[in-house]
């Protein structure tokens, strides 16, 4: 591929490990995690700190087939020491779950509480406002502060929708799916004021909905299939709502990238 060849050429010419790291980033977003790990480790050995969070994620989620929480904790710690907020909230998760470290729910809350003020006025879409706000919302829910939890979820939703428009990465879509599920466990679903991401909630069970794009009717229907809820969009089937959001297109374009041009959502 020309892009990868260009990165190799730039590294050969400059010996800058950032180009090795960029190769790893490319493979990670392509879900070729074995190759991502290879290039992340190469870059880390050359002192490239930008790959520390990626190495943490690979070992935390077992992207190459095996979780290693001790390695994940090490890489997230190094990244957090380098100022990476994403790694800080992942360390919080590890304290919450007791992964690679002694379980400490108070430490988890302390970290998340300290991180939210750093991102609450986030301006750039790569900033982890949705990730931190949703975690804080769950804390507020357990505290019985339901209105605060709902406000946090709505803030995270608006921010995340814009991020997905430009970066429909599967990780962002998963966060939105979990967010929507949590939000509508706290408030009533309003089918008269739906948007694209409300379909996550609607398609959890057998349902049918429609909307318009450039005055053309689009239909989506969910139904039970082999223990899951399959989704049919304009005659094409997807295994579940996650795959539908990740892959469904209109005129060769992902629906998520043209979300602001979709209108007239309704439950059939």
Backbone as CSV, one residue per row, in Angstrom:
resi,resn,N_x,N_y,N_z,CA_x,CA_y,CA_z,C_x,C_y,C_z
1,UNK,0.835,-1.182,0.000,0.000,0.000,0.000,0.881,1.247,0.000
2,UNK,0.500,2.244,-0.781,1.326,3.437,-0.952,1.579,4.144,0.384
3,UNK,0.526,4.245,1.222,0.685,4.945,2.496,1.744,4.276,3.364
4,UNK,1.681,2.962,3.473,2.644,2.232,4.291,4.044,2.308,3.695
5,UNK,4.125,2.257,2.381,5.424,2.398,1.726,6.025,3.766,2.006
6,UNK,5.162,4.787,2.034,5.636,6.143,2.320,6.166,6.240,3.746
7,UNK,5.478,5.614,4.688,5.939,5.629,6.073,7.288,4.929,6.210
8,UNK,7.446,3.809,5.510,8.724,3.093,5.558,9.846,3.956,4.975
9,UNK,9.549,4.610,3.858,10.552,5.477,3.211,10.958,6.609,4.159
10,UNK,9.954,7.231,4.798,10.247,8.341,5.699,11.086,7.889,6.883
11,UNK,10.798,6.693,7.391,11.602,6.184,8.496,13.033,5.906,8.041
12,UNK,13.186,5.284,6.872,14.527,4.986,6.360,15.340,6.258,6.153
13,UNK,14.649,7.329,5.759,15.334,8.591,5.493,15.652,9.371,6.767
14,UNK,14.751,9.325,7.736,14.893,10.185,8.917,15.244,9.434,10.199
15,UNK,14.932,8.124,10.226,15.118,7.294,11.423,14.284,7.800,12.604
16,UNK,13.188,8.502,12.301,12.281,8.964,13.340,11.295,7.849,13.706
17,UNK,11.264,7.416,14.969,10.360,6.313,15.357,8.881,6.664,15.233
18,UNK,8.568,7.958,15.087,7.161,8.348,14.928,6.545,7.698,13.698
19,UNK,7.349,7.449,12.669,6.823,6.813,11.458,6.554,5.328,11.687
20,UNK,7.330,4.689,12.556,7.045,3.308,12.956,5.741,3.280,13.756
21,UNK,5.596,4.271,14.645,4.374,4.357,15.446,3.158,4.553,14.553
22,UNK,3.287,5.413,13.548,2.156,5.677,12.649,1.751,4.417,11.905
23,UNK,2.709,3.576,11.563,2.393,2.296,10.932,1.575,1.432,11.888
24,UNK,1.960,1.429,13.169,1.198,0.690,14.172,-0.212,1.227,14.323
25,UNK,-0.357,2.565,14.315,-1.685,3.165,14.420,-2.574,2.719,13.246
26,UNK,-1.970,2.683,12.060,-2.727,2.271,10.866,-3.238,0.837,11.030
27,UNK,-2.373,-0.052,11.464,-2.790,-1.448,11.604,-3.795,-1.618,12.735
28,UNK,-3.682,-0.812,13.795,-4.645,-0.926,14.889,-6.042,-0.536,14.406
29,UNK,-6.146,0.578,13.696,-7.455,1.011,13.204,-8.010,0.045,12.166
30,UNK,-7.126,-0.717,11.508,-7.544,-1.724,10.541,-7.845,-3.059,11.215
31,UNK,-7.702,-3.094,12.545,-7.936,-4.301,13.360,-6.944,-5.421,13.053
32,UNK,-5.801,-5.087,12.547,-4.740,-6.076,12.326,-3.788,-5.959,13.517
33,UNK,-4.261,-6.502,14.638,-3.631,-6.213,15.913,-2.257,-6.846,16.094
34,UNK,-2.014,-7.987,15.479,-0.682,-8.590,15.570,0.365,-7.657,14.973
35,UNK,0.033,-7.075,13.822,0.955,-6.144,13.187,1.048,-4.842,13.973
36,UNK,-0.073,-4.397,14.530,-0.042,-3.194,15.360,0.905,-3.387,16.535
37,UNK,0.797,-4.544,17.201,1.670,-4.838,18.337,3.133,-4.839,17.918
38,UNK,3.425,-5.441,16.789,4.799,-5.499,16.289,5.385,-4.098,16.138
39,UNK,4.652,-3.218,15.480,5.188,-1.881,15.221,5.155,-1.002,16.465
40,UNK,4.167,-1.191,17.329,4.162,-0.455,18.592,5.401,-0.810,19.414
41,UNK,5.707,-2.100,19.499,6.854,-2.521,20.299,8.159,-2.015,19.691
42,UNK,8.255,-2.029,18.376,9.442,-1.489,17.715,9.609,-0.012,18.040
43,UNK,8.511,0.734,17.954,8.575,2.167,18.224,8.925,2.434,19.688
44,UNK,8.342,1.649,20.601,8.615,1.839,22.023,10.090,1.594,22.332
45,UNK,10.667,0.574,21.709,12.090,0.287,21.917,12.970,1.442,21.452
46,UNK,12.448,2.228,20.485,13.192,3.381,19.975,12.862,4.660,20.738
47,UNK,12.076,4.518,21.813,11.781,5.657,22.669,10.570,6.475,22.284
48,UNK,9.704,5.938,21.409,8.517,6.662,20.969,7.387,6.473,21.988
49,UNK,7.079,7.520,22.742,6.120,7.432,23.838,4.671,7.401,23.372
50,UNK,4.397,7.842,22.153,3.012,7.909,21.678,2.348,6.538,21.571
51,UNK,3.142,5.469,21.541,2.576,4.123,21.409,2.244,3.489,22.753
52,UNK,2.619,4.125,23.857,2.360,3.536,25.165,0.878,3.228,25.381
53,UNK,-0.029,4.182,25.088,-1.454,3.857,25.287,-1.910,2.690,24.415
54,UNK,-1.463,2.640,23.175,-1.854,1.551,22.279,-1.418,0.203,22.801
55,UNK,-0.210,0.137,23.346,0.261,-1.114,23.934,-0.599,-1.488,25.138
56,UNK,-0.981,-0.481,25.915,-1.866,-0.757,27.038,-3.188,-1.347,26.587
57,UNK,-3.770,-0.761,25.532,-5.061,-1.244,25.022,-4.941,-2.663,24.462
58,UNK,-3.880,-2.941,23.753,-3.715,-4.281,23.179,-3.691,-5.337,24.272
59,UNK,-2.937,-5.084,25.338,-2.835,-6.085,26.399,-4.064,-6.089,27.302
60,UNK,-4.695,-4.929,27.490,-5.889,-4.860,28.338,-7.041,-5.654,27.726
61,UNK,-7.253,-5.483,26.435,-8.376,-6.141,25.768,-7.996,-7.463,25.111
62,UNK,-6.749,-7.841,25.193,-6.333,-9.105,24.575,-6.529,-9.086,23.073
63,UNK,-6.167,-7.975,22.441,-6.412,-7.814,21.003,-5.710,-8.870,20.162
64,UNK,-4.635,-9.420,20.666,-3.913,-10.450,19.911,-4.237,-11.851,20.412
65,UNK,-5.280,-11.969,21.240,-5.726,-13.282,21.686,-5.491,-13.582,23.149
66,UNK,-4.761,-12.703,23.847,-4.466,-12.977,25.249,-4.377,-11.669,26.022
67,UNK,-5.149,-11.565,27.106,-5.049,-10.403,27.987,-3.833,-10.564,28.901
68,UNK,-3.166,-9.473,29.166,-2.074,-9.459,30.133,-2.198,-8.151,30.901
69,UNK,-2.880,-8.206,32.036,-3.183,-6.982,32.774,-1.949,-6.353,33.402
70,UNK,-0.968,-7.162,33.734,0.257,-6.583,34.288,0.966,-5.728,33.240
71,UNK,1.026,-6.231,32.010,1.630,-5.434,30.941,0.788,-4.203,30.650
72,UNK,-0.533,-4.383,30.638,-1.417,-3.248,30.380,-1.222,-2.169,31.437
73,UNK,-1.167,-2.576,32.703,-0.997,-1.609,33.789,0.334,-0.871,33.639
74,UNK,1.357,-1.591,33.240,2.685,-0.966,33.065,2.644,0.093,31.976
75,UNK,2.067,-0.261,30.816,2.060,0.681,29.698,1.138,1.865,29.966
76,UNK,-0.022,1.607,30.573,-0.920,2.716,30.900,-0.270,3.653,31.929
77,UNK,0.475,3.087,32.876,1.157,3.914,33.877,2.199,4.803,33.218
78,UNK,2.986,4.231,32.320,3.995,5.022,31.608,3.336,6.125,30.783
79,UNK,2.221,5.787,30.130,1.519,6.779,29.310,0.920,7.876,30.183
80,UNK,0.346,7.496,31.327,-0.242,8.485,32.232,0.835,9.422,32.773
81,UNK,1.993,8.885,33.072,3.108,9.703,33.543,3.566,10.672,32.466
82,UNK,3.242,10.319,31.223,3.582,11.187,30.091,2.440,12.155,29.749
83,UNK,1.399,12.177,30.621,0.309,13.133,30.459,-0.871,12.657,29.643
84,UNK,-0.977,11.355,29.382,-2.071,10.845,28.563,-3.304,10.590,29.427
85,UNK,-4.354,11.387,29.216,-5.564,11.289,30.035,-6.303,9.981,29.774
86,UNK,-6.291,9.501,28.527,-6.962,8.236,28.228,-6.388,7.108,29.073
87,UNK,-5.088,7.091,29.207,-4.458,6.044,30.004,-4.797,6.192,31.481
88,UNK,-5.007,7.425,31.916,-5.393,7.632,33.312,-6.745,7.008,33.609
89,UNK,-7.722,7.187,32.699,-9.028,6.584,33.010,-9.002,5.074,32.833
90,UNK,-8.101,4.560,31.994,-7.977,3.107,31.912,-7.330,2.547,33.186
91,UNK,-6.396,3.289,33.757,-5.856,2.878,35.058,-6.965,2.873,36.106
92,UNK,-7.851,3.867,36.030,-8.996,3.890,36.945,-9.830,2.625,36.787
93,UNK,-10.065,2.227,35.537,-10.828,1.001,35.283,-10.144,-0.208,35.906
94,UNK,-8.833,-0.233,35.847,-8.097,-1.378,36.382,-8.228,-1.424,37.897
95,UNK,-8.228,-0.260,38.541,-8.481,-0.238,39.985,-9.913,-0.675,40.290
96,UNK,-10.854,-0.267,39.471,-12.252,-0.629,39.684,-12.454,-2.140,39.605
97,UNK,-11.816,-2.770,38.624,-12.031,-4.194,38.371,-10.999,-5.110,39.020
98,UNK,-9.946,-4.529,39.571,-8.896,-5.351,40.154,-8.070,-6.068,39.106
99,UNK,-7.862,-5.431,37.965,-7.086,-6.015,36.873,-5.631,-5.564,36.977
100,UNK,-4.750,-6.481,37.302,-3.328,-6.166,37.369,-2.940,-5.340,38.573
101,UNK,-3.894,-5.078,39.450,-3.662,-4.272,40.643,-4.759,-4.618,41.644
102,UNK,-4.537,-4.348,42.912,-5.553,-4.635,43.920,-6.797,-3.788,43.675
103,UNK,-7.963,-4.412,43.760,-9.222,-3.714,43.521,-9.409,-2.588,44.529
104,UNK,-9.792,-1.404,44.003,-9.941,-0.234,44.861,-10.973,0.705,44.229
105,UNK,-12.243,0.539,44.611,-13.314,1.329,44.007,-13.200,2.808,44.354
106,UNK,-12.675,3.116,45.526,-12.508,4.523,45.908,-11.427,5.187,45.057
107,UNK,-10.388,4.449,44.746,-9.336,4.982,43.872,-9.906,5.248,42.488
108,UNK,-10.758,4.340,42.016,-11.425,4.533,40.722,-12.216,5.838,40.717
109,UNK,-13.057,6.027,41.714,-13.872,7.241,41.785,-12.995,8.481,41.874
110,UNK,-11.950,8.403,42.672,-11.050,9.543,42.857,-10.421,9.964,41.528
111,UNK,-9.977,8.996,40.743,-9.343,9.319,39.461,-10.351,9.929,38.491
112,UNK,-11.537,9.314,38.371,-12.540,9.820,37.437,-13.006,11.216,37.838
113,UNK,-13.239,11.428,39.125,-13.642,12.757,39.604,-12.583,13.799,39.259
114,UNK,-11.319,13.426,39.360,-10.237,14.376,39.088,-10.065,14.652,37.604
115,UNK,-10.470,13.703,36.747,-10.267,13.860,35.314,-11.362,14.683,34.642
116,UNK,-12.594,14.613,35.158,-13.687,15.302,34.465,-13.446,16.802,34.310
117,UNK,-12.987,17.519,35.334,-12.733,18.956,35.143,-11.714,19.241,34.035
118,UNK,-10.858,18.291,33.744,-9.848,18.493,32.707,-10.432,18.400,31.296
119,UNK,-11.594,17.739,31.172,-12.159,17.515,29.834,-13.552,18.115,29.647
120,UNK,-14.144,18.658,30.693,-15.542,19.088,30.602,-15.759,20.153,29.533
121,UNK,-14.748,20.938,29.245,-14.850,21.965,28.208,-14.011,21.599,26.983
122,UNK,-13.935,20.324,26.701,-13.121,19.843,25.583,-13.531,20.487,24.268
123,UNK,-12.540,20.820,23.455,-12.783,21.469,22.159,-12.416,20.577,20.988
124,UNK,-11.561,19.610,21.227,-11.070,18.769,20.140,-11.661,17.367,20.257
125,UNK,-12.066,16.809,19.119,-12.833,15.569,19.132,-12.058,14.361,19.632
126,UNK,-10.735,14.430,19.643,-9.966,13.301,20.153,-9.899,13.293,21.681
127,UNK,-10.313,14.386,22.315,-10.249,14.444,23.775,-11.265,13.480,24.378
128,UNK,-10.916,12.815,25.476,-11.766,11.731,26.006,-12.917,12.191,26.887
129,UNK,-13.623,13.235,26.473,-14.792,13.680,27.234,-15.852,12.589,27.341
130,UNK,-16.268,11.923,26.239,-17.331,10.910,26.382,-16.930,9.760,27.302
131,UNK,-15.683,9.323,27.186,-15.228,8.200,27.995,-15.271,8.533,29.485
132,UNK,-14.833,9.725,29.830,-14.795,10.117,31.240,-16.183,10.517,31.737
133,UNK,-16.937,11.246,30.935,-18.279,11.676,31.350,-19.202,10.488,31.586
134,UNK,-19.118,9.458,30.753,-19.988,8.295,30.961,-19.604,7.536,32.230
135,UNK,-18.332,7.482,32.531,-17.912,6.836,33.772,-18.399,7.629,34.982
136,UNK,-18.280,8.945,34.895,-18.763,9.757,35.997,-20.280,9.669,36.119
137,UNK,-20.979,9.544,34.993,-22.431,9.396,35.026,-22.833,8.140,35.782
138,UNK,-22.092,7.054,35.593,-22.410,5.814,36.308,-22.164,5.971,37.805
139,UNK,-21.130,6.739,38.139,-20.880,7.026,39.552,-22.037,7.829,40.136
140,UNK,-22.484,8.852,39.401,-23.592,9.683,39.871,-24.873,8.858,40.003
141,UNK,-25.095,7.931,39.076,-26.282,7.070,39.143,-26.281,6.265,40.439
142,UNK,-25.132,5.690,40.793,-25.044,4.909,42.022,-25.231,5.786,43.257
143,UNK,-24.866,7.060,43.113,-25.050,7.994,44.223,-26.493,8.492,44.323
144,UNK,-27.327,8.104,43.344,-28.711,8.552,43.336,-28.899,9.928,42.733
145,UNK,-27.872,10.460,42.122,-27.922,11.795,41.503,-28.295,11.618,40.026
146,UNK,-29.543,11.239,39.788,-29.989,10.840,38.454,-29.930,11.999,37.463
147,UNK,-30.360,13.178,37.868,-30.344,14.319,36.944,-28.917,14.646,36.493
148,UNK,-27.983,14.564,37.427,-26.582,14.805,37.071,-26.092,13.741,36.100
149,UNK,-26.486,12.495,36.335,-26.073,11.400,35.451,-26.611,11.620,34.046
150,UNK,-27.888,11.991,33.941,-28.496,12.222,32.628,-27.793,13.361,31.905
151,UNK,-27.488,14.440,32.613,-26.798,15.578,31.995,-25.439,15.166,31.452
152,UNK,-24.730,14.338,32.191,-23.416,13.857,31.742,-23.556,12.982,30.503
153,UNK,-24.559,12.104,30.500,-24.768,11.254,29.330,-25.105,12.086,28.098
154,UNK,-25.940,13.087,28.264,-26.324,13.919,27.118,-25.128,14.716,26.598
155,UNK,-24.302,15.225,27.500,-23.099,15.939,27.082,-22.176,15.002,26.297
156,UNK,-21.992,13.803,26.819,-21.128,12.828,26.154,-21.691,12.438,24.793
157,UNK,-23.007,12.288,24.720,-23.645,11.889,23.461,-23.431,12.929,22.364
158,UNK,-23.647,14.186,22.674,-23.484,15.245,21.678,-22.052,15.301,21.162
159,UNK,-21.110,15.196,22.073,-19.695,15.250,21.702,-19.311,14.041,20.866
160,UNK,-19.757,12.865,21.302,-19.393,11.631,20.626,-19.999,11.538,19.235
161,UNK,-21.208,12.049,19.065,-21.851,12.031,17.746,-20.988,12.771,16.729
162,UNK,-20.430,13.898,17.131,-19.570,14.659,16.223,-18.270,13.925,15.946
163,UNK,-17.734,13.256,16.959,-16.509,12.480,16.745,-16.757,11.356,15.744
164,UNK,-17.882,10.672,15.903,-18.201,9.553,15.016,-18.386,10.026,13.580
165,UNK,-18.913,11.216,13.403,-19.100,11.755,12.050,-17.790,11.766,11.285
166,UNK,-16.708,12.087,11.976,-15.402,12.181,11.326,-14.535,10.943,11.547
167,UNK,-14.881,10.154,12.567,-14.091,8.962,12.875,-15.023,7.841,13.323
168,UNK,-15.634,7.132,12.357,-16.569,6.042,12.713,-15.836,4.771,13.138
169,UNK,-14.845,4.940,13.988,-14.042,3.839,14.528,-14.917,2.959,15.416
170,UNK,-14.708,1.646,15.369,-15.604,0.737,16.088,-15.623,1.018,17.585
171,UNK,-14.500,1.489,18.130,-14.466,1.803,19.549,-15.402,2.943,19.899
172,UNK,-15.453,3.981,19.054,-16.370,5.097,19.282,-17.820,4.648,19.193
173,UNK,-18.108,3.766,18.240,-19.472,3.267,18.086,-19.895,2.427,19.293
174,UNK,-18.984,1.648,19.830,-19.311,0.856,21.013,-19.625,1.749,22.206
175,UNK,-18.851,2.815,22.370,-19.117,3.742,23.471,-20.510,4.336,23.330
176,UNK,-20.874,4.712,22.097,-22.204,5.283,21.871,-23.301,4.264,22.186
177,UNK,-23.108,3.023,21.791,-24.113,1.994,22.058,-24.324,1.817,23.564
178,UNK,-23.235,1.726,24.325,-23.351,1.564,25.770,-23.971,2.809,26.407
179,UNK,-23.589,3.967,25.896,-24.127,5.231,26.403,-25.640,5.292,26.234
180,UNK,-26.107,4.951,25.025,-27.546,4.988,24.751,-28.295,4.011,25.650
181,UNK,-27.752,2.816,25.821,-28.393,1.837,26.703,-28.497,2.378,28.127
182,UNK,-27.416,2.984,28.618,-27.425,3.526,29.975,-28.395,4.703,30.093
183,UNK,-28.383,5.594,29.103,-29.234,6.779,29.142,-30.703,6.412,29.239
184,UNK,-31.139,5.457,28.400,-32.564,5.115,28.384,-32.956,4.135,29.480
185,UNK,-31.993,3.766,30.312,-32.357,3.079,31.551,-32.747,4.093,32.617
186,UNK,-32.458,5.387,32.342,-32.740,6.446,33.308,-33.889,7.350,32.884
187,UNK,-34.091,7.515,31.581,-35.162,8.372,31.082,-36.002,7.596,30.072
188,UNK,-37.202,8.093,29.831,-38.107,7.430,28.894,-37.687,7.704,27.454
189,UNK,-37.742,6.682,26.630,-37.429,6.830,25.215,-38.545,7.624,24.544
190,UNK,-38.171,8.669,23.815,-39.148,9.549,23.166,-39.085,9.332,21.658
191,UNK,-40.004,8.530,21.135,-39.968,8.206,19.717,-40.366,9.384,18.827
192,UNK,-40.878,10.449,19.418,-41.233,11.632,18.633,-40.041,12.559,18.417
193,UNK,-38.931,12.283,19.098,-37.729,13.119,18.963,-36.498,12.234,18.786
194,UNK,-36.545,11.390,17.775,-35.460,10.443,17.523,-34.394,11.040,16.617
195,UNK,-33.187,10.492,16.758,-32.149,10.745,15.775,-31.474,9.416,15.456
196,UNK,-30.430,9.460,14.676,-29.779,8.237,14.214,-29.385,7.309,15.370
197,UNK,-28.776,7.866,16.403,-28.222,7.015,17.450,-29.283,6.434,18.378
198,UNK,-30.493,6.982,18.338,-31.580,6.358,19.083,-31.930,4.976,18.530
199,UNK,-31.519,4.706,17.308,-31.768,3.384,16.743,-31.034,2.296,17.523
200,UNK,-29.956,2.653,18.209,-29.300,1.665,19.068,-30.296,1.093,20.070
201,UNK,-31.102,1.957,20.671,-32.087,1.513,21.666,-33.241,0.778,21.006
202,UNK,-33.748,1.338,19.930,-34.912,0.758,19.266,-34.617,-0.632,18.727
203,UNK,-33.399,-0.833,18.199,-33.058,-2.094,17.546,-32.551,-3.161,18.512
204,UNK,-32.621,-2.888,19.816,-32.283,-3.915,20.804,-33.294,-5.048,20.769
205,UNK,-34.509,-4.725,20.333,-35.612,-5.691,20.273,-36.235,-5.610,18.885
206,UNK,-37.080,-6.566,18.532,-37.740,-6.490,17.226,-38.548,-5.206,17.068
207,UNK,-38.187,-4.417,16.077,-38.851,-3.138,15.825,-38.645,-2.744,14.377
208,UNK,-39.366,-1.734,13.951,-39.213,-1.209,12.596,-39.266,0.307,12.650
209,UNK,-38.360,0.956,11.888,-38.316,2.410,11.854,-37.990,2.870,10.444
210,UNK,-38.186,4.159,10.222,-37.851,4.728,8.925,-37.330,6.144,9.109
211,UNK,-36.630,6.632,8.079,-36.165,8.017,8.059,-35.872,8.374,6.613
212,UNK,-35.501,9.617,6.393,-35.271,10.088,5.029,-33.844,10.592,4.837
213,UNK,-33.363,10.395,3.618,-32.115,11.002,3.169,-32.339,11.514,1.747
214,UNK,-32.168,12.814,1.563,-32.414,13.445,0.263,-33.778,13.051,-0.294
215,UNK,-34.779,13.107,0.592,-36.180,12.848,0.261,-36.472,11.393,-0.096
216,UNK,-35.505,10.516,0.091,-35.724,9.088,-0.167,-35.924,8.351,1.150
217,UNK,-36.975,7.538,1.199,-37.306,6.797,2.418,-36.290,5.676,2.654
218,UNK,-35.811,5.585,3.881,-34.905,4.523,4.308,-35.609,3.719,5.395
219,UNK,-35.563,2.406,5.318,-36.245,1.581,6.313,-35.265,0.642,7.001
220,UNK,-35.491,0.450,8.276,-34.652,-0.448,9.062,-35.546,-1.257,9.990
221,UNK,-35.254,-2.543,10.085,-36.087,-3.444,10.881,-35.207,-4.445,11.598
222,UNK,-35.527,-4.724,12.845,-34.786,-5.709,13.625,-35.688,-6.889,13.951
223,UNK,-35.076,-8.074,13.987,-35.849,-9.286,14.293,-34.940,-10.320,14.929
224,UNK,-35.532,-11.229,15.674,-34.760,-12.261,16.358,-34.163,-13.226,15.345
225,UNK,-32.883,-13.596,15.576,-32.203,-14.520,14.681,-31.095,-15.242,15.427
226,UNK,-31.271,-16.536,15.659,-30.265,-17.383,16.289,-29.749,-16.796,17.593
227,UNK,-30.667,-16.370,18.435,-30.297,-15.876,19.751,-29.834,-14.439,19.784
228,UNK,-29.825,-13.776,18.666,-29.423,-12.370,18.604,-30.525,-11.585,17.895
229,UNK,-30.333,-10.282,17.778,-31.289,-9.437,17.073,-30.623,-8.952,15.791
230,UNK,-31.008,-9.546,14.666,-30.459,-9.150,13.371,-31.163,-7.896,12.872
231,UNK,-30.470,-7.168,12.000,-31.000,-5.898,11.495,-30.996,-5.907,9.976
232,UNK,-32.132,-5.521,9.392,-32.253,-5.405,7.937,-32.412,-3.933,7.586
233,UNK,-31.509,-3.425,6.746,-31.564,-2.020,6.331,-31.652,-1.950,4.814
234,UNK,-32.763,-1.441,4.347,-32.992,-1.336,2.903,-32.713,-2.645,2.167
235,UNK,-33.127,-3.753,2.802,-32.996,-5.060,2.166,-31.696,-5.785,2.439
236,UNK,-30.741,-5.158,3.123,-29.469,-5.809,3.430,-29.430,-6.161,4.905
237,UNK,-28.985,-7.394,5.195,-29.001,-7.887,6.572,-27.649,-7.707,7.266
238,UNK,-27.739,-7.408,8.565,-26.574,-7.301,9.430,-26.814,-8.179,10.652
239,UNK,-25.750,-8.739,11.197,-25.897,-9.709,12.283,-26.516,-9.116,13.533
240,UNK,-26.238,-7.855,13.820,-26.747,-7.208,15.025,-26.662,-5.695,14.857
241,UNK,-27.106,-4.967,15.852,-27.134,-3.502,15.743,-25.732,-2.914,15.671
242,UNK,-24.759,-3.591,16.301,-23.398,-3.098,16.235,-22.856,-3.125,14.816
243,UNK,-23.051,-4.240,14.135,-22.591,-4.354,12.756,-23.358,-3.397,11.849
244,UNK,-24.636,-3.202,12.126,-25.438,-2.266,11.346,-24.855,-0.859,11.415
245,UNK,-24.526,-0.408,12.619,-23.974,0.937,12.759,-22.575,1.045,12.164
246,UNK,-21.848,-0.032,12.202,-20.476,0.011,11.695,-20.408,-0.028,10.171
247,UNK,-21.345,-0.742,9.526,-21.182,-1.018,8.105,-22.285,-0.503,7.185
248,UNK,-23.463,-0.185,7.704,-24.581,0.196,6.826,-24.266,1.498,6.075
249,UNK,-24.554,1.487,4.780,-24.265,2.639,3.928,-25.510,3.099,3.173
250,UNK,-25.449,4.345,2.763,-26.452,4.903,1.851,-25.683,5.523,0.690
251,UNK,-25.887,5.015,-0.499,-25.178,5.547,-1.661,-23.675,5.467,-1.533
252,UNK,-23.176,4.405,-0.895,-21.736,4.232,-0.750,-21.125,5.015,0.402
253,UNK,-21.950,5.694,1.194,-21.452,6.476,2.326,-21.985,5.887,3.627
254,UNK,-21.127,5.800,4.635,-21.584,5.351,5.940,-22.631,6.314,6.478
255,UNK,-23.690,5.759,7.054,-24.753,6.617,7.590,-24.223,7.556,8.667
256,UNK,-23.258,7.066,9.429,-22.746,7.886,10.520,-22.045,9.146,10.019
257,UNK,-21.477,9.097,8.823,-20.761,10.268,8.316,-21.708,11.299,7.713
258,UNK,-22.958,10.900,7.450,-23.949,11.846,6.911,-25.112,11.994,7.890
259,UNK,-24.835,11.782,9.156,-25.886,11.763,10.183,-26.698,13.048,10.222
260,UNK,-26.074,14.201,9.953,-26.797,15.475,10.009,-27.737,15.678,8.826
261,UNK,-27.619,14.813,7.819,-28.467,14.922,6.637,-29.629,13.929,6.672
262,UNK,-29.724,13.161,7.736,-30.813,12.208,7.911,-31.906,12.854,8.751
263,UNK,-33.159,12.639,8.377,-34.245,13.327,9.074,-35.533,12.501,8.998
264,UNK,-36.520,12.952,9.746,-37.841,12.310,9.703,-37.858,10.930,10.335
265,UNK,-37.093,10.716,11.396,-37.082,9.415,12.060,-38.425,9.135,12.719
266,UNK,-38.897,7.901,12.542,-40.135,7.520,13.214,-40.199,6.004,13.375
267,UNK,-40.927,5.599,14.371,-41.167,4.175,14.615,-42.369,3.764,13.790
268,UNK,-42.234,2.682,13.020,-43.339,2.211,12.179,-44.294,1.338,12.993
